Amino acid sequence: QNVWTFYGCWAVMAFVAQGTGPIPWTRAIGEWFYARRGLALGLALMGSGIAAFMLPPLVTAIIGAVGWRMTYVVLGAMIFCVAFPAIWWGLRPAPQWVLDDGARVAGSMSARYGNTLGEALRSYRFWVIAASFSFISLGVAGIISNLVPLLVDRGFTPANAANFAAIIGASVILGRVIVGSLLDRFWGPGIAFVLMALPAASCLVLASADLPLVLTGLAVFVVGVAAGAEFDIIAYFVTRYFGLKHYGKIYGVIYTIFFFGAGLAPLIFARVYDKAASYDPILLVSAATFLGSAALLLTLGRYPDHETQLESSADG
């Protein structure tokens, strides 16, 4: 068939599929949840991790049964018959929030308050979040995408390296739930600092000449937890520092900057390996990047009190 038709179909799919990404879901969660927003974000976003864990063997089985062409039809039918009805009938207007002083306001009212995109762009907090997570995503995506060849280069068999890579899926799911719960109880930048600095130790472990099995598994697990925590933390920070009024625009710009780093990561890691015949240089650079980016998040300061505007509205 025409190759440009193939490319065109994938381009349309990539554009349309943005509606299934984290931006619309996290916006809805922001309106629905207040006191347990972090945990709600973690539970909702772990769905992608569950899908990444369960779908590959399922799709392989379907291909074996009906072929790859009909497999696309089956996947499309799953979306239409399961996801679409769940969204159509499951999503309702946001309920009332109970604020700290006992006032009650509609969750949807929260969408009236917060910074515009222009105001956010003029805020140092926007650029701290965008820059920090862009560099963090570079390290996380670089390690994950090159994990199997990295471990093979360290002497593991391809089968053993693949087993370690499987740890990523489980740790991504666990990371989202853990960080979501912690964000509801503690100051977010402090939690982000710990979780995003820990992969620096993973980099040092993976760069060592002798990789014990337990330490290797722990290093991979920590990187997976960081990968799972990234989207939760970004979404939570945007709601808390900039409000929900222009959440989609603000998150969308940060999301784009974030994926710029993630998209370059595999190329950068592979390029360094080709030049140095080792992953050590880029792992050491990534360790420093994790520490510096995590420390930068500590400059975000206290959350602006957008909810005081809601309380004023409730009183009025």
N, C-alpha and C positions, 0 to 999 in steps of 0.2 A: 504494500500500500504506500501512498505518498507519505514521505517522512515528515513533511511540513504539517500534514493533517495530524500526525501523531504528536508533534510538538505543540500544535495549536490546542489539541484536546487537553494535554497536560497543563498548558498555560491557563486555559479556562478553568480547569479543575482547581489549580492552585489559587486562582483569584476568588472563585466562588467559595472554596473551602475555608477562607478566612472567617466566615461566619461560624465555623465550628471550632475556632481557636479560643484561647482564654479570654479575649476581650469581652465578648457579649456575656459569657458565663460569669466572669468575675464582677461585671457591672451588676448583673441581677443579684448575685450573692451580696454585694455591697448594700443594695437596697433592702434585702430581706433580713440581714443579720447585723446586729450591733455588738452585743456583749461577747458573742462567740464567733465573731466574723473570721478570725484566723483559722479556727478549727473547721468552720464551714468551707472556707476556701481549700483547705487541705483535703477534706473528704471529697469535695466535688472534683478537684483537679487530679486526684489519684486515679480517676477513671481512665485517663490516657495511659497511665502506667500499667493498669490492669489489662487494658487492651493490648499494649505492647507485649505483655507477658503471655497472654492467652491466645491471641490471634495467629501468630506464626504457625504453631502446630495445627490449629484449626483450619487455616487456609491451605496448608500443605495437604491435609486430609481431603478437603473439598476438591482441590486440584486433582488429586489421585482418583477421586470418584467421578467427577464430571468434566474435568479439563479446565484449563485456565480461562477460557472465554466465558463459560458458564459460571465460573467462580466470581467474575466481576458482576454478573447478573445477581448472584446470590448475595454478595456484599451490598449491592445497591438495594436489594429487597429488604435486607436486614435494617438498613437505615430508614427506609420508607415505612416499614411495618412496625419497627420498635422505637427508633429514636424520634421520628416525626410525631407519632401519637403521644409519646411521653411529654414532648415539649408543648404540643398543642393543648393538651388537657391538663398537664401537670403544673405548668407555670401560671401563677395567679398574681394579682396585684399584691404588693408587699404588705405584710401585716403591720400592726402598730409596734413601735419600739417603746420600751419602758426605760426612760433615762435615769441617771443617777439620783435625781431629786424626786423621782416618782412620776414626773410628767410623762404623758403618752403622746406620741406623734406618729403619723403614718410613715412607714419606711420609705414610701415613694416621695415623701416631702424632702428627704435628704438630697434628692437630685436637684433641688433648687439652690443649693449652697455649695460653695467651693470656688476654686480659682479657675479663671479662663486659661486657655492654652498659652496666650501671650504672657499672662502673669506667671504661669509656671515656668516658661522659658526664661524669664528674668530672675528666677529664684535659683540660688546656688544649690538648693536641695535637689532640684530637677537634674542638674548636671552631675551632682555627686551620685545619685541613684543610677543615672544612665551610664556614666563612665565606669563606675565601680562594677556594675553587673556586666557590662560589655567585656571588660578584661577578665572577670571571673568566668564568664561563659566561654571565653577563648581557651582558658585552661581546662575547664570541665569538658567541653566538647572535643578538645584536642586529645585528651587522655582517653575518653570513651571511644572515639572513632579510631584510635590507633592502639587500643588496649591489646588486642590479640597479637598483632605484629610486634608490639613492644615486649610482651611476655615471651613470645617465641624467640626474640632477639636475646632475651635473658636466659634462655635455655629450656623453657617449658615446651612441651609438645603442643601442637595445634589443638589437640583435643582438650588438654588440661587448660590451655589458655582460654578456650571457648567456655569451659566450665566456670572460670573466674568471671568472664564477661557476663554470664547469666546472673551473677550476684547483683549486677547493676539494676536489673528490672525490679527485683524485690526491694532493694534499698531505696530506689526512687519512690516507690509506693509508701514505704515506711517513713521516709524523710518528709513527705508532704503532710502526713498525719502528725508527726512529732512537731514539726516547726509550726504548724497551724495551732496546735494546742499551746505551745510555748508563747506564741505571739499574743495570745489572749491574756497571759498572766504576767509577762515581763516586758520591759522596754525593747521594742523591736530591733533597733540598731545594735543593741548589745547581743541579742540572740543571733542576728545576722553576722556579727563580727566573729562569734565563736564558730558557727557552722561554715562560714566561708573562709576562715583562716585554717581550719583543720586540714583541708586538702593540701596545704603546703607540706604537712608532714607526709601525706601520701606521695607527693612528688619526690621527697627525699628518700622514702622507702623504695619507690620504683626505680630510682636512679642508683641505688646501691648495687654492688657487684653480686652479692649473695642474697637471694630473696627467699627467706623462709616462707613456708606455705601459709602459716597463720598470719604473719605480718602482711603478706601479699593480699590475702583475702580481706583483712581489715582495711588496708589502704584502698582497695577497690570499693569496699562498702562505703567508706567515708566519701569518696568521690560521688557515688550514686546518691547518697543522702543530700549532698550539696546540689546535685542536678535536680533532685526532686523539690528542694526548698526554694530554688530560684524564682519560679513563677509565683509561688505563694507570697514570698516576701515582697516582690515587686508590686503585685496587686495590692497587698495590704498597705504598703508604704504610700502608694498613690491615693488610696482612699483616705488614709489618715493625714497625710501632709497636704493634699490638694483638694479633697472632697470629691463629690460625685457629679457635680454640675456638668463638668466637661471631662469626665473620667475617660471616656472612649478616646478622645483626641490625645489626651496626655499620655495614657497608657500606650496608645498606638505608636506614638513617636518613640517612647522609651523602648517599646517592643522591637521597633525597627533597628534602633541603635544596638540593642542587645543581640539581635540575630546577625548583625554585621560582624560582631566579634565571633559568634558561634560559627558563622559561615566560613570565615577565614581560617579557623582553627585547624581543620584537617590538612589544608594546604600548607600552612606554616609548619606544623609538626613534620609532615612528610618532606618538606623542603630542607628543614634543618637536618633530618636524618640522612637525606641524600648527600648533603655537604659534609657532615661530620661523621657519617657512618655510625651514629649513636643518637639515642634519644636524650642522653644526659644533659646536653646544653639547654634544650628547650624545657626539660623538666625542672632544672634549676631556676631558669627564668620564670617559669610558671609558679614555682614556690614563692619567689619574691613578689610576683604579681598578686597571688592570693593574699598574702599578708598585707601588702600595701592597699589593695582595694578594700579588704575587710576593715582595715583601720580607718580608711576614709569615711566609711559609713557611720563611724562614731561621731562625726561632725554634724550629723543631721539634727541633733538637738531634740527638744521636746515636740510633741505633736501639737500643731495649731488646734485650737478648740473650735472646730467647725460646729460641734454639737451645741454650743451656746446659742447659735443662731436658731437651731431647732427648738431649744427650750424657750427662747423668746417668742417664737411663733406659736408654741403650744400655750404659753401664758396668754398670748394675745387672742 
